[in-house]
Amino acid sequence: TMQTVARDSMVRKLTEADYVPAERGVPAWLGDLLAWIICKTLPKGIEFARYSIDYHYLRNALFVERKLGKDRAEQHIPRYAKALMAAYEEDMQEKRRQAAAMLAAQNANNGANGQEAE
């Protein structure tokens, strides 16, 4: 799950200063092939649901923390989500450190240019 979080374009934009998302997705034929492979090889049913929920909570927590700040985000993330994410806390701390370092670098750069970071 954390591998998917680490590769997510929204997370990469929060944690990697030089990341630029692609303007277009893969060609349709390749998307169809990937969908077929995923359908045949990845978890299905309840296992996929668990994976998907974990992934989205983790990704969204990073986003909310970035936009609202850690203290305010704490008030907006429900207890059940925090309980689910507890198993990933060590890995999440690393992603938070990366996001904070990137934000600090952006603020320093923007401060030098007279701008504010988002």
C-alpha positions in Angstrom: 0.0 0.0 0.0 2.8 2.5 0.9 4.4 1.7 -2.5 1.3 2.9 -4.2 1.1 5.9 -2.0 4.7 6.8 -2.8 4.0 6.5 -6.5 0.8 8.5 -6.5 1.0 11.7 -8.6 -0.6 13.8 -5.9 1.8 12.5 -3.2 4.8 12.9 -5.5 3.7 16.5 -6.2 3.7 17.1 -2.4 7.0 15.4 -1.7 9.2 15.8 -4.8 10.3 19.3 -5.8 11.2 18.3 -9.4 8.1 16.1 -10.1 6.0 17.1 -13.1 2.9 15.0 -13.8 2.4 13.8 -17.3 -0.1 15.8 -19.4 -1.6 12.7 -20.9 -2.2 9.1 -19.8 -1.1 5.9 -21.6 -2.5 5.0 -25.0 -5.9 3.3 -24.9 -4.6 -0.1 -26.1 -2.0 -0.1 -23.3 -4.6 1.0 -20.7 -6.7 -2.0 -21.9 -3.8 -4.3 -21.6 -2.9 -3.0 -18.1 -6.6 -3.3 -17.0 -6.6 -7.0 -18.2 -3.4 -7.8 -16.3 -4.6 -6.0 -13.2 -7.9 -7.9 -13.3 -6.1 -11.2 -13.6 -3.3 -10.7 -11.0 -4.2 -8.2 -8.3 -6.4 -8.9 -5.2 -10.2 -8.9 -5.7 -13.2 -8.4 -3.6 -12.6 -7.6 0.1 -8.8 -7.7 -0.2 -8.9 -5.1 -3.0 -11.4 -3.0 -1.0 -9.1 -3.0 2.1 -6.1 -2.0 0.0 -8.0 0.7 -1.8 -9.4 2.2 1.4 -6.0 2.2 3.1 -4.3 3.8 0.1 -6.9 6.6 -0.2 -6.9 7.4 3.5 -3.1 7.6 3.5 -2.9 9.7 0.4 -5.7 12.1 1.5 -4.1 12.5 5.0 -0.9 13.7 3.4 -2.9 16.2 1.3 -5.0 17.5 4.1 -2.0 17.9 6.4 -0.3 19.9 3.6 -3.3 22.1 3.0 -4.5 22.7 6.6 -1.4 22.0 8.6 -0.8 19.0 11.0 -2.8 20.4 13.9 -5.9 21.5 12.0 -5.8 18.3 9.9 -5.9 16.3 13.2 -9.4 17.8 13.8 -10.6 16.7 10.3 -9.4 13.2 10.1 -11.9 10.8 11.8 -10.8 8.4 14.5 -11.6 5.3 12.4 -9.3 6.6 9.7 -6.5 7.3 12.2 -6.9 3.8 13.6 -6.6 2.3 10.1 -3.6 4.4 9.3 -1.7 3.6 12.5 -0.2 0.5 10.9 1.5 2.7 8.3 2.7 5.4 10.8 6.5 4.8 10.4 6.3 5.0 6.6 3.9 8.0 6.8 6.4 9.9 8.9 9.0 9.6 6.1 6.5 11.0 3.6 5.6 13.8 6.0 9.3 14.7 6.4 9.7 14.7 2.6 6.7 16.9 2.2 7.9 19.3 4.9 11.3 19.6 3.4 9.9 20.3 0.0 7.5 23.0 1.4 10.4 24.6 3.3 12.5 24.7 0.2 9.6 26.2 -1.8 9.0 28.8 0.9 12.7 29.7 1.0 12.8 30.0 -2.8 9.5 31.9 -3.0 10.7 34.2 -0.1 13.7 35.1 -2.1 11.4 35.9 -5.0 8.8 37.7 -2.9 6.1 35.0 -3.4 4.2 32.7 -1.1 4.0 28.9 -1.4 0.6 27.3 -1.8 
